[in-house]
């Protein structure tokens, strides 16, 4: 007899059960080993990113398998709001999606339709072949699939901020997530995610989400900013990234033991020469 299994708890359910904001981190390295290391750190959730990171279907699958044994929610961000790509992610067993660059209610509706089977959506039916249903070992998967998936959409442009009420009203949008870096860029403030106008836009969206009865999250690596957003109503926050922690940590190590930084413009192994010396 095959083993009958149940789907994991969704991010939607984790947020509903939480009595405090959930703290998470980006997992951007593409490494299952690093993902597993981060999964055991004690954080509430991980965001496995494929928009700005070297992650394809195989590496996402390996990371989902690596972190599953730990008490942490695994949310995955695809590179684009695309029906075919989302179908592939879902069949891999991704249950919690963070959809980037959702600027309108229509785009939010398209994301929701992509995760639901007909007649409520357009997701292609391939569950017998897919990890999502554990190869048909989750009882009644086709009928229950929608309840096993959460959809968070990312608000990261001025257009999205202007449409945030309509986006939140879309049935099937479980939460919104604010991206201050891209929001700042769309406001003509590239690299100024701490600018008062950007923070005001983020806090506006947090207030609107609270009024709509849906959780909102935000990216904030600065601790003071993260705590300020939590105080303003953010229910989940990304407070760091694997690659950033490794970069800063190795830099600090080098500062302790290497008296002079290497010349990054010089060829490897020949720090005293210029390219014309060869």
VENSUL-V283936 format. One record per helix or strand of 2 or more residues. SS is the DSSP state (a for helix, b for strand). FROM is the first residue (numbers start at 1). LEN is the number of residues. If there is no record, write none. Layout:
BEGIN
ss;from;len
SS;FROM;LEN
SS;FROM;LEN
END
This chain:
BEGIN
ss;from;len
a;11;7
b;22;6
a;32;8
b;45;5
a;57;11
b;73;5
a;83;10
b;96;4
a;105;10
a;127;3
a;131;3
a;141;8
b;150;6
a;158;5
a;164;5
b;175;4
a;180;7
a;196;17
b;215;5
a;223;9
b;236;6
a;242;16
a;275;3
END
